């Protein structure tokens, strides 16, 4: 009986593994993208930040400037991601069982996770000025 149940769930399990793999790859690419953009921005603005520090700006203000730029990218990504989820809701509905594609808890937790990952990705280039 266990083998019959396992065979009947095999296609669902396979779809779940594939979708989870793509989601993990998308999150990894998003974090690497935010990191690379912030690192490039910091590298190209070193002189500006040095002038700011020479004029009396605190290191914490420079770090905050870098982190805020990363969070702005994350906010734009969250808005575009929510719009994409709304557009793909009919496709997502076929993969979800007893869950709405617009579940507010999932949407909020996803946005929080993206903001935390963006903050971590921005913190690496910001460490240069600590």
The first five atom37 places (N, CA, C, CB, O) and aatype in JSON, in Angstrom:
{
  "aatype": [20, 20, 20, 20, 20, 20, 20, 20, 20, 20, 20, 20, 20, 20, 20, 20, 20, 20, 20, 20, 20, 20, 20, 20, 20, 20, 20, 20, 20, 20, 20, 20, 20, 20, 20, 20, 20, 20, 20, 20, 20, 20, 20, 20, 20, 20, 20, 20, 20, 20, 20, 20, 20, 20, 20, 20, 20, 20, 20, 20, 20, 20, 20, 20, 20, 20, 20, 20, 20, 20, 20, 20, 20, 20, 20, 20, 20, 20, 20, 20, 20, 20, 20, 20, 20, 20, 20, 20, 20, 20, 20, 20, 20, 20, 20, 20, 20, 20, 20, 20, 20, 20, 20, 20, 20, 20, 20, 20, 20, 20, 20, 20, 20, 20, 20, 20, 20, 20, 20, 20, 20, 20, 20, 20, 20, 20, 20, 20, 20, 20],
  "atom_mask": [
    [1, 1, 1, 1, 1],
    [1, 1, 1, 1, 1],
    [1, 1, 1, 1, 1],
    [1, 1, 1, 1, 1],
    [1, 1, 1, 1, 1],
    [1, 1, 1, 1, 1],
    [1, 1, 1, 1, 1],
    [1, 1, 1, 1, 1],
    [1, 1, 1, 1, 1],
    [1, 1, 1, 1, 1],
    [1, 1, 1, 1, 1],
    [1, 1, 1, 1, 1],
    [1, 1, 1, 1, 1],
    [1, 1, 1, 1, 1],
    [1, 1, 1, 1, 1],
    [1, 1, 1, 1, 1],
    [1, 1, 1, 1, 1],
    [1, 1, 1, 1, 1],
    [1, 1, 1, 1, 1],
    [1, 1, 1, 1, 1],
    [1, 1, 1, 1, 1],
    [1, 1, 1, 1, 1],
    [1, 1, 1, 1, 1],
    [1, 1, 1, 1, 1],
    [1, 1, 1, 1, 1],
    [1, 1, 1, 1, 1],
    [1, 1, 1, 1, 1],
    [1, 1, 1, 1, 1],
    [1, 1, 1, 1, 1],
    [1, 1, 1, 1, 1],
    [1, 1, 1, 1, 1],
    [1, 1, 1, 1, 1],
    [1, 1, 1, 1, 1],
    [1, 1, 1, 1, 1],
    [1, 1, 1, 1, 1],
    [1, 1, 1, 1, 1],
    [1, 1, 1, 1, 1],
    [1, 1, 1, 1, 1],
    [1, 1, 1, 1, 1],
    [1, 1, 1, 1, 1],
    [1, 1, 1, 1, 1],
    [1, 1, 1, 1, 1],
    [1, 1, 1, 1, 1],
    [1, 1, 1, 1, 1],
    [1, 1, 1, 1, 1],
    [1, 1, 1, 1, 1],
    [1, 1, 1, 1, 1],
    [1, 1, 1, 1, 1],
    [1, 1, 1, 1, 1],
    [1, 1, 1, 1, 1],
    [1, 1, 1, 1, 1],
    [1, 1, 1, 1, 1],
    [1, 1, 1, 1, 1],
    [1, 1, 1, 1, 1],
    [1, 1, 1, 1, 1],
    [1, 1, 1, 1, 1],
    [1, 1, 1, 1, 1],
    [1, 1, 1, 1, 1],
    [1, 1, 1, 1, 1],
    [1, 1, 1, 1, 1],
    [1, 1, 1, 1, 1],
    [1, 1, 1, 1, 1],
    [1, 1, 1, 1, 1],
    [1, 1, 1, 1, 1],
    [1, 1, 1, 1, 1],
    [1, 1, 1, 1, 1],
    [1, 1, 1, 1, 1],
    [1, 1, 1, 1, 1],
    [1, 1, 1, 1, 1],
    [1, 1, 1, 1, 1],
    [1, 1, 1, 1, 1],
    [1, 1, 1, 1, 1],
    [1, 1, 1, 1, 1],
    [1, 1, 1, 1, 1],
    [1, 1, 1, 1, 1],
    [1, 1, 1, 1, 1],
    [1, 1, 1, 1, 1],
    [1, 1, 1, 1, 1],
    [1, 1, 1, 1, 1],
    [1, 1, 1, 1, 1],
    [1, 1, 1, 1, 1],
    [1, 1, 1, 1, 1],
    [1, 1, 1, 1, 1],
    [1, 1, 1, 1, 1],
    [1, 1, 1, 1, 1],
    [1, 1, 1, 1, 1],
    [1, 1, 1, 1, 1],
    [1, 1, 1, 1, 1],
    [1, 1, 1, 1, 1],
    [1, 1, 1, 1, 1],
    [1, 1, 1, 1, 1],
    [1, 1, 1, 1, 1],
    [1, 1, 1, 1, 1],
    [1, 1, 1, 1, 1],
    [1, 1, 1, 1, 1],
    [1, 1, 1, 1, 1],
    [1, 1, 1, 1, 1],
    [1, 1, 1, 1, 1],
    [1, 1, 1, 1, 1],
    [1, 1, 1, 1, 1],
    [1, 1, 1, 1, 1],
    [1, 1, 1, 1, 1],
    [1, 1, 1, 1, 1],
    [1, 1, 1, 1, 1],
    [1, 1, 1, 1, 1],
    [1, 1, 1, 1, 1],
    [1, 1, 1, 1, 1],
    [1, 1, 1, 1, 1],
    [1, 1, 1, 1, 1],
    [1, 1, 1, 1, 1],
    [1, 1, 1, 1, 1],
    [1, 1, 1, 1, 1],
    [1, 1, 1, 1, 1],
    [1, 1, 1, 1, 1],
    [1, 1, 1, 1, 1],
    [1, 1, 1, 1, 1],
    [1, 1, 1, 1, 1],
    [1, 1, 1, 1, 1],
    [1, 1, 1, 1, 1],
    [1, 1, 1, 1, 1],
    [1, 1, 1, 1, 1],
    [1, 1, 1, 1, 1],
    [1, 1, 1, 1, 1],
    [1, 1, 1, 1, 1],
    [1, 1, 1, 1, 1],
    [1, 1, 1, 1, 1],
    [1, 1, 1, 1, 1],
    [1, 1, 1, 1, 1],
    [1, 1, 1, 1, 1],
    [1, 1, 1, 1, 1]
  ],
  "atom_positions": [
    [[0.82, -1.19, 0.0], [0.0, 0.0, 0.0], [0.87, 1.27, 0.0], [-0.94, -0.01, 1.21], [0.57, 2.25, -0.68]],
    [[1.95, 1.21, 0.77], [2.85, 2.37, 0.81], [3.46, 2.64, -0.56], [3.96, 2.16, 1.84], [3.65, 3.8, -0.93]],
    [[3.76, 1.6, -1.29], [4.34, 1.76, -2.63], [3.32, 2.37, -3.59], [4.83, 0.4, -3.18], [3.7, 3.2, -4.42]],
    [[2.07, 2.01, -3.49], [1.02, 2.57, -4.35], [0.84, 4.06, -4.06], [-0.31, 1.82, -4.15], [0.71, 4.86, -4.98]],
    [[0.84, 4.42, -2.77], [0.71, 5.83, -2.4], [1.93, 6.61, -2.86], [0.53, 5.97, -0.87], [1.8, 7.73, -3.35]],
    [[3.11, 6.05, -2.71], [4.33, 6.73, -3.14], [4.34, 6.95, -4.64], [5.57, 5.93, -2.72], [4.79, 7.99, -5.11]],
    [[3.86, 5.97, -5.41], [3.81, 6.13, -6.86], [2.78, 7.18, -7.28], [3.49, 4.8, -7.52], [2.99, 7.9, -8.25]],
    [[1.68, 7.26, -6.55], [0.65, 8.25, -6.91], [1.11, 9.67, -6.6], [-0.66, 7.95, -6.18], [0.66, 10.62, -7.23]],
    [[2.0, 9.82, -5.63], [2.5, 11.15, -5.26], [3.81, 11.49, -5.95], [2.69, 11.23, -3.76], [4.34, 12.58, -5.73]],
    [[4.35, 10.61, -6.75], [5.67, 10.82, -7.35], [5.7, 12.04, -8.26], [6.09, 9.59, -8.13], [6.66, 12.8, -8.23]],
    [[4.66, 12.24, -9.07], [4.67, 13.39, -9.98], [4.57, 14.7, -9.21], [3.52, 13.29, -10.98], [5.22, 15.68, -9.56]],
    [[3.76, 14.73, -8.17], [3.65, 15.94, -7.34], [4.98, 16.24, -6.64], [2.53, 15.8, -6.29], [5.42, 17.39, -6.58]],
    [[5.6, 15.19, -6.12], [6.88, 15.37, -5.43], [7.95, 15.87, -6.41], [7.33, 14.05, -4.77], [8.76, 16.73, -6.06]],
    [[7.95, 15.32, -7.62], [8.91, 15.75, -8.64], [8.69, 17.22, -8.99], [8.78, 14.87, -9.9], [9.65, 17.99, -9.08]],
    [[7.42, 17.62, -9.2], [7.11, 19.02, -9.51], [7.54, 19.95, -8.37], [5.62, 19.19, -9.78], [8.05, 21.04, -8.61]],
    [[7.33, 19.51, -7.16], [7.72, 20.31, -6.0], [9.23, 20.47, -5.93], [7.21, 19.66, -4.7], [9.73, 21.56, -5.64]],
    [[9.97, 19.41, -6.2], [11.43, 19.48, -6.18], [11.94, 20.4, -7.28], [12.05, 18.08, -6.34], [12.86, 21.19, -7.05]],
    [[11.37, 20.31, -8.47], [11.79, 21.17, -9.58], [11.49, 22.64, -9.28], [11.1, 20.75, -10.89], [12.35, 23.5, -9.47]],
    [[10.29, 22.92, -8.82], [9.92, 24.31, -8.51], [10.78, 24.85, -7.37], [8.42, 24.4, -8.13], [11.21, 26.0, -7.42]],
    [[11.04, 24.04, -6.36], [11.89, 24.48, -5.25], [13.31, 24.75, -5.71], [11.91, 23.43, -4.13], [13.94, 25.71, -5.25]],
    [[13.82, 23.94, -6.62], [15.17, 24.16, -7.15], [15.25, 25.46, -7.93], [15.58, 22.99, -8.05], [16.2, 26.23, -7.78]],
    [[14.24, 25.72, -8.76], [14.22, 26.98, -9.5], [14.07, 28.18, -8.56], [13.09, 26.98, -10.52], [14.68, 29.22, -8.78]],
    [[13.26, 28.03, -7.51], [13.09, 29.12, -6.55], [14.4, 29.4, -5.82], [11.98, 28.78, -5.54], [14.76, 30.55, -5.61]],
    [[15.1, 28.35, -5.43], [16.38, 28.53, -4.76], [17.4, 29.19, -5.68], [16.92, 27.18, -4.27], [18.15, 30.07, -5.26]],
    [[17.41, 28.78, -6.94], [18.32, 29.4, -7.91], [17.96, 30.87, -8.12], [18.28, 28.65, -9.25], [18.85, 31.71, -8.26]],
    [[16.67, 31.19, -8.15], [16.24, 32.58, -8.33], [16.66, 33.44, -7.14], [14.72, 32.65, -8.52], [17.11, 34.57, -7.32]],
    [[16.51, 32.92, -5.94], [16.92, 33.67, -4.74], [18.43, 33.87, -4.74], [16.47, 32.94, -3.45], [18.91, 34.95, -4.41]],
    [[19.18, 32.83, -5.09], [20.63, 32.95, -5.15], [21.06, 33.99, -6.19], [21.26, 31.59, -5.48], [21.95, 34.8, -5.92]],
    [[20.44, 33.97, -7.35], [20.76, 34.96, -8.38], [20.38, 36.37, -7.93], [20.05, 34.63, -9.68], [21.1, 37.32, -8.24]],
    [[19.28, 36.51, -7.22], [18.87, 37.82, -6.74], [19.87, 38.37, -5.72], [17.47, 37.75, -6.11], [20.24, 39.54, -5.78]],
    [[20.3, 37.52, -4.8], [21.27, 37.96, -3.79], [22.61, 38.3, -4.45], [21.47, 36.86, -2.72], [23.22, 39.31, -4.11]],
    [[23.06, 37.46, -5.38], [24.31, 37.76, -6.08], [24.19, 39.02, -6.92], [24.72, 36.58, -6.96], [25.15, 39.79, -7.03]],
    [[23.03, 39.25, -7.51], [22.82, 40.46, -8.3], [22.86, 41.7, -7.43], [21.5, 40.39, -9.02], [23.5, 42.69, -7.79]],
    [[22.18, 41.66, -6.29], [22.2, 42.81, -5.39], [23.61, 43.05, -4.88], [21.23, 42.59, -4.2], [24.07, 44.19, -4.82]],
    [[24.31, 41.97, -4.51], [25.69, 42.12, -4.04], [26.57, 42.76, -5.11], [26.27, 40.76, -3.62], [27.32, 43.69, -4.83]],
    [[26.47, 42.26, -6.34], [27.36, 42.78, -7.39], [27.05, 44.23, -7.72], [27.25, 41.93, -8.64], [27.96, 45.01, -7.98]],
    [[25.78, 44.6, -7.73], [25.43, 45.99, -8.01], [25.91, 46.91, -6.91], [23.91, 46.14, -8.19], [26.47, 47.98, -7.18]],
    [[25.71, 46.51, -5.66], [26.16, 47.34, -4.54], [27.68, 47.4, -4.48], [25.6, 46.8, -3.2], [28.25, 48.46, -4.23]],
    [[28.35, 46.27, -4.72], [29.83, 46.27, -4.71], [30.37, 47.16, -5.81], [30.37, 44.83, -4.87], [31.34, 47.89, -5.59]],
    [[29.78, 47.11, -7.0], [30.22, 47.97, -8.09], [29.95, 49.44, -7.76], [29.52, 47.59, -9.39], [30.78, 50.3, -8.03]],
    [[28.79, 49.71, -7.17], [28.45, 51.09, -6.8], [29.43, 51.62, -5.76], [27.01, 51.16, -6.26], [29.89, 52.76, -5.85]],
    [[29.75, 50.8, -4.77], [30.7, 51.23, -3.74], [32.08, 51.45, -4.34], [30.78, 50.18, -2.61], [32.75, 52.43, -4.01]],
    [[32.51, 50.56, -5.22], [33.84, 50.7, -5.83], [33.92, 51.95, -6.7], [34.16, 49.46, -6.68], [34.97, 52.61, -6.75]],
    [[32.85, 52.29, -7.37], [32.89, 53.47, -8.23], [32.67, 54.76, -7.46], [31.85, 53.36, -9.32], [32.93, 55.85, -7.99]],
    [[32.2, 54.67, -6.22], [31.94, 55.87, -5.43], [32.9, 56.03, -4.26], [30.52, 55.85, -4.92], [32.6, 56.76, -3.31]],
    [[34.03, 55.38, -4.31], [35.0, 55.46, -3.21], [35.47, 56.89, -3.0], [36.21, 54.54, -3.48], [35.58, 57.35, -1.86]],
    [[35.74, 57.6, -4.09], [36.2, 58.98, -3.94], [35.13, 59.86, -3.31], [36.6, 59.56, -5.3], [35.42, 60.69, -2.45]],
    [[33.88, 59.67, -3.74], [32.78, 60.45, -3.15], [32.67, 60.18, -1.65], [31.44, 60.11, -3.84], [32.49, 61.1, -0.86]],
    [[32.79, 58.92, -1.27], [32.68, 58.57, 0.14], [33.87, 59.08, 0.94], [32.54, 57.07, 0.31], [33.74, 59.45, 2.1]],
    [[35.04, 59.09, 0.31], [36.22, 59.64, 0.97], [36.06, 61.14, 1.2], [37.49, 59.36, 0.15], [36.45, 61.66, 2.24]],
    [[35.48, 61.84, 0.22], [35.23, 63.28, 0.38], [34.2, 63.5, 1.49], [34.73, 63.9, -0.95], [34.36, 64.41, 2.3]],
    [[33.17, 62.7, 1.52], [32.16, 62.81, 2.58], [32.8, 62.63, 3.96], [31.04, 61.78, 2.38], [32.49, 63.36, 4.9]],
    [[33.69, 61.64, 4.07], [34.36, 61.41, 5.35], [35.31, 62.55, 5.69], [35.12, 60.09, 5.34], [35.45, 62.91, 6.86]],
    [[35.96, 63.13, 4.67], [36.87, 64.26, 4.91], [36.1, 65.49, 5.37], [37.67, 64.57, 3.64], [36.63, 66.32, 6.11]],
    [[34.86, 65.61, 4.91], [34.03, 66.75, 5.31], [33.32, 66.52, 6.64], [33.02, 67.04, 4.24], [32.56, 67.39, 7.08]],
    [[33.55, 65.38, 7.27], [33.02, 65.16, 8.61], [31.92, 64.12, 8.72], [32.51, 66.41, 9.13], [31.36, 63.94, 9.8]],
    [[31.61, 63.46, 7.67], [30.58, 62.41, 7.75], [31.12, 61.23, 8.54], [30.14, 61.97, 6.33], [32.27, 60.84, 8.39]],
    [[30.28, 60.67, 9.36], [30.67, 59.52, 10.17], [30.66, 58.25, 9.32], [29.73, 59.36, 11.38], [29.95, 58.16, 8.32]],
    [[31.46, 57.28, 9.73], [31.47, 56.01, 9.02], [30.1, 55.34, 9.04], [32.52, 55.07, 9.63], [29.7, 54.69, 8.07]],
    [[29.38, 55.51, 10.12], [28.05, 54.91, 10.22], [27.09, 55.49, 9.17], [27.47, 55.11, 11.62], [26.22, 54.78, 8.68]],
    [[27.25, 56.76, 8.83], [26.41, 57.36, 7.79], [26.74, 56.78, 6.41], [26.59, 58.89, 7.78], [25.85, 56.58, 5.59]],
    [[28.01, 56.52, 6.16], [28.43, 55.92, 4.9], [27.87, 54.49, 4.79], [29.98, 55.92, 4.77], [27.35, 54.09, 3.75]],
    [[28.0, 53.74, 5.88], [27.48, 52.37, 5.89], [25.97, 52.38, 5.69], [27.84, 51.66, 7.22], [25.43, 51.57, 4.94]],
    [[25.28, 53.32, 6.36], [23.83, 53.43, 6.2], [23.46, 53.77, 4.76], [23.26, 54.49, 7.15], [22.47, 53.26, 4.24]],
    [[24.24, 54.62, 4.11], [24.0, 54.98, 2.71], [24.09, 53.74, 1.81], [25.0, 56.06, 2.25], [23.28, 53.56, 0.9]],
    [[25.07, 52.91, 2.07], [25.24, 51.69, 1.28], [24.09, 50.71, 1.54], [26.6, 51.03, 1.61], [23.55, 50.13, 0.6]],
    [[23.73, 50.53, 2.8], [22.66, 49.6, 3.13], [21.32, 50.06, 2.59], [22.58, 49.42, 4.63], [20.52, 49.23, 2.13]],
    [[21.05, 51.35, 2.63], [19.79, 51.87, 2.1], [19.69, 51.66, 0.6], [19.64, 53.36, 2.43], [18.62, 51.36, 0.08]],
    [[20.81, 51.8, -0.11], [20.76, 51.57, -1.55], [20.44, 50.11, -1.85], [22.1, 51.96, -2.21], [19.74, 49.82, -2.83]],
    [[20.94, 49.19, -1.05], [20.6, 47.78, -1.22], [19.14, 47.49, -0.9], [21.49, 46.92, -0.35], [18.5, 46.69, -1.57]],
    [[18.62, 48.15, 0.13], [17.22, 47.95, 0.48], [16.28, 48.56, -0.55], [16.94, 48.55, 1.84], [15.17, 48.06, -0.75]],
    [[16.72, 49.61, -1.21], [15.91, 50.17, -2.31], [15.8, 49.16, -3.45], [16.51, 51.5, -2.82], [14.73, 48.99, -4.03]],
    [[16.91, 48.51, -3.77], [16.87, 47.46, -4.8], [15.95, 46.32, -4.39], [18.29, 46.92, -5.06], [15.22, 45.78, -5.22]],
    [[15.98, 45.96, -3.11], [15.12, 44.88, -2.63], [13.65, 45.29, -2.7], [15.49, 44.49, -1.19], [12.8, 44.47, -3.02]],
    [[13.35, 46.55, -2.39], [11.97, 47.01, -2.46], [11.45, 46.97, -3.9], [11.85, 48.44, -1.9], [10.32, 46.55, -4.14]],
    [[12.28, 47.39, -4.83], [11.88, 47.33, -6.24], [11.67, 45.87, -6.66], [12.95, 48.0, -7.15], [10.71, 45.56, -7.36]],
    [[12.55, 45.0, -6.23], [12.42, 43.58, -6.54], [11.17, 42.96, -5.94], [13.63, 42.84, -6.06], [10.52, 42.13, -6.57]],
    [[10.82, 43.35, -4.72], [9.6, 42.83, -4.09], [8.36, 43.28, -4.84], [9.52, 43.29, -2.62], [7.44, 42.49, -5.05]],
    [[8.33, 44.54, -5.25], [7.17, 45.04, -6.0], [7.04, 44.3, -7.33], [7.3, 46.56, -6.24], [5.95, 43.88, -7.7]],
    [[8.16, 44.14, -8.03], [8.12, 43.42, -9.31], [7.77, 41.94, -9.1], [9.46, 43.54, -10.04], [7.07, 41.34, -9.91]],
    [[8.27, 41.36, -8.03], [7.97, 39.96, -7.73], [6.51, 39.74, -7.39], [8.83, 39.47, -6.6], [5.91, 38.76, -7.82]],
    [[5.93, 40.66, -6.62], [4.5, 40.55, -6.31], [3.65, 40.73, -7.55], [4.1, 41.57, -5.25], [2.63, 40.06, -7.71]],
    [[4.07, 41.62, -8.43], [3.34, 41.8, -9.7], [3.46, 40.54, -10.56], [3.88, 43.02, -10.47], [2.49, 40.13, -11.19]],
    [[4.63, 39.94, -10.59], [4.82, 38.7, -11.33], [4.02, 37.55, -10.75], [6.29, 38.33, -11.36], [3.48, 36.73, -11.48]],
    [[3.93, 37.49, -9.41], [3.12, 36.45, -8.77], [1.65, 36.65, -9.09], [3.34, 36.46, -7.25], [0.92, 35.67, -9.28]],
    [[1.2, 37.89, -9.14], [-0.2, 38.16, -9.49], [-0.46, 37.75, -10.94], [-0.54, 39.64, -9.29], [-1.52, 37.21, -11.25]],
    [[0.49, 38.01, -11.81], [0.32, 37.66, -13.22], [0.34, 36.15, -13.42], [1.41, 38.31, -14.07], [-0.35, 35.63, -14.31]],
    [[1.1, 35.44, -12.63], [1.23, 33.99, -12.79], [0.32, 33.21, -11.85], [2.66, 33.58, -12.56], [0.49, 32.01, -11.68]],
    [[-0.65, 33.87, -11.23], [-1.48, 33.21, -10.23], [-2.29, 32.05, -10.79], [-2.41, 34.21, -9.6], [-2.53, 31.07, -10.08]],
    [[-2.7, 32.14, -12.04], [-3.47, 31.03, -12.6], [-2.6, 29.78, -12.75], [-4.06, 31.42, -13.96], [-3.09, 28.67, -12.54]],
    [[-1.34, 29.95, -13.1], [-0.43, 28.8, -13.19], [-0.1, 28.28, -11.8], [0.86, 29.19, -13.95], [-0.05, 27.07, -11.58]],
    [[0.13, 29.2, -10.86], [0.48, 28.8, -9.5], [-0.67, 28.06, -8.82], [0.87, 30.02, -8.67], [-0.44, 27.17, -8.01]],
    [[-1.89, 28.43, -9.15], [-3.06, 27.82, -8.51], [-3.1, 26.31, -8.75], [-4.35, 28.48, -9.03], [-3.57, 25.57, -7.89]],
    [[-2.62, 25.85, -9.9], [-2.64, 24.42, -10.19], [-1.61, 23.65, -9.38], [-2.4, 24.2, -11.67], [-1.74, 22.43, -9.22]],
    [[-0.58, 24.32, -8.86], [0.44, 23.64, -8.07], [0.17, 23.69, -6.57], [1.78, 24.25, -8.35], [0.8, 22.96, -5.8]],
    [[-0.75, 24.53, -6.14], [-1.02, 24.72, -4.72], [-2.27, 23.94, -4.31], [-1.19, 26.21, -4.39], [-3.27, 23.94, -5.03]],
    [[-2.2, 23.29, -3.17], [-3.32, 22.51, -2.67], [-3.8, 23.12, -1.37], [-2.94, 21.02, -2.48], [-3.05, 23.17, -0.39]],
    [[-5.03, 23.59, -1.35], [-5.66, 24.19, -0.17], [-4.94, 25.44, 0.3], [-5.71, 23.18, 0.96], [-5.0, 25.79, 1.48]],
    [[-4.25, 26.12, -0.6], [-3.57, 27.37, -0.28], [-3.83, 28.34, -1.42], [-2.03, 27.15, -0.05], [-3.76, 27.96, -2.59]],
    [[-4.12, 29.57, -1.07], [-4.34, 30.59, -2.09], [-2.99, 31.1, -2.59], [-5.19, 31.74, -1.53], [-2.04, 31.19, -1.81]],
    [[-2.89, 31.46, -3.89], [-1.62, 32.03, -4.36], [-1.34, 33.41, -3.76], [-1.63, 32.12, -5.88], [-0.22, 33.91, -3.85]],
    [[-2.35, 34.03, -3.17], [-2.19, 35.34, -2.55], [-2.28, 35.26, -1.03], [-3.24, 36.32, -3.09], [-2.85, 36.14, -0.39]],
    [[-1.73, 34.21, -0.46], [-1.73, 34.03, 0.99], [-0.9, 35.14, 1.62], [-1.17, 32.62, 1.38], [0.29, 35.24, 1.34]],
    [[-1.51, 36.0, 2.46], [-0.78, 37.15, 2.99], [0.41, 36.77, 3.86], [-1.71, 38.02, 3.79], [1.43, 37.47, 3.86]],
    [[0.31, 35.67, 4.6], [1.43, 35.26, 5.45], [2.64, 34.9, 4.59], [1.03, 34.05, 6.34], [3.77, 35.3, 4.91]],
    [[2.41, 34.17, 3.51], [3.5, 33.78, 2.63], [4.1, 35.01, 1.95], [3.01, 32.77, 1.58], [5.32, 35.13, 1.84]],
    [[3.26, 35.92, 1.5], [3.75, 37.13, 0.83], [4.6, 37.98, 1.78], [2.57, 37.96, 0.29], [5.66, 38.48, 1.4]],
    [[4.12, 38.14, 3.01], [4.86, 38.96, 3.99], [6.19, 38.29, 4.36], [4.01, 39.19, 5.27], [7.22, 38.95, 4.42]],
    [[6.16, 36.97, 4.6], [7.39, 36.27, 4.95], [8.39, 36.28, 3.8], [7.09, 34.83, 5.36], [9.6, 36.36, 4.02]],
    [[7.9, 36.19, 2.57], [8.78, 36.25, 1.42], [9.44, 37.62, 1.31], [8.02, 35.92, 0.14], [10.64, 37.72, 1.06]],
    [[8.65, 38.67, 1.49], [9.21, 40.03, 1.43], [10.24, 40.25, 2.53], [8.09, 41.07, 1.53], [11.28, 40.86, 2.29]],
    [[9.95, 39.77, 3.73], [10.91, 39.91, 4.83], [12.2, 39.15, 4.51], [10.3, 39.39, 6.16], [13.3, 39.65, 4.76]],
    [[12.06, 37.96, 3.97], [13.25, 37.17, 3.63], [14.1, 37.87, 2.58], [12.85, 35.77, 3.13], [15.32, 37.88, 2.67]],
    [[13.45, 38.46, 1.57], [14.2, 39.18, 0.54], [14.91, 40.39, 1.13], [13.26, 39.62, -0.6], [16.05, 40.67, 0.78]],
    [[14.23, 41.11, 2.03], [14.88, 42.27, 2.66], [16.07, 41.85, 3.51], [13.87, 43.04, 3.5], [17.09, 42.54, 3.52]],
    [[15.96, 40.75, 4.23], [17.07, 40.26, 5.05], [18.24, 39.84, 4.17], [16.62, 39.08, 5.95], [19.4, 40.16, 4.46]],
    [[17.94, 39.12, 3.09], [19.0, 38.71, 2.17], [19.66, 39.91, 1.49], [18.44, 37.74, 1.11], [20.87, 39.92, 1.29]],
    [[18.87, 40.91, 1.13], [19.43, 42.12, 0.51], [20.29, 42.89, 1.5], [18.3, 43.03, -0.02], [21.33, 43.44, 1.14]],
    [[19.86, 42.92, 2.76], [20.66, 43.58, 3.78], [21.99, 42.86, 3.98], [19.89, 43.65, 5.11], [23.03, 43.5, 4.14]],
    [[21.95, 41.53, 3.97], [23.19, 40.76, 4.11], [24.09, 40.95, 2.89], [22.87, 39.26, 4.29], [25.31, 41.06, 3.03]],
    [[23.5, 40.99, 1.7], [24.3, 41.19, 0.49], [24.9, 42.59, 0.44], [23.44, 40.95, -0.75], [25.98, 42.78, -0.11]],
    [[24.2, 43.57, 1.01], [24.72, 44.94, 1.04], [25.73, 45.14, 2.15], [23.59, 45.94, 1.2], [26.57, 46.04, 2.08]],
    [[25.66, 44.32, 3.18], [26.57, 44.48, 4.31], [28.01, 44.1, 3.95], [26.09, 43.63, 5.48], [28.95, 44.62, 4.53]],
    [[28.17, 43.21, 2.99], [29.52, 42.79, 2.61], [30.32, 43.97, 2.04], [29.46, 41.65, 1.57], [31.43, 44.22, 2.51]],
    [[29.8, 44.73, 1.04], [30.55, 45.9, 0.58], [30.61, 47.02, 1.62], [29.93, 46.43, -0.7], [31.56, 47.81, 1.63]],
    [[29.6, 47.09, 2.5], [29.58, 48.15, 3.51], [30.64, 47.92, 4.58], [28.2, 48.24, 4.16], [31.08, 48.87, 5.24]],
    [[31.06, 46.66, 4.76], [32.11, 46.37, 5.75], [33.42, 47.08, 5.43], [32.36, 44.86, 5.83], [34.26, 47.28, 6.3]],
    [[33.57, 47.45, 4.2], [34.79, 48.15, 3.76], [34.98, 49.48, 4.51], [34.74, 48.4, 2.24], [36.1, 49.95, 4.67]],
    [[33.88, 50.08, 4.95], [33.93, 51.39, 5.58], [33.72, 51.34, 7.09], [32.91, 52.3, 4.96], [33.57, 52.38, 7.72]],
    [[33.7, 50.16, 7.67], [33.5, 50.08, 9.12], [34.76, 50.31, 9.86], [32.92, 48.76, 9.52], [34.77, 50.27, 11.09]]
  ]
}
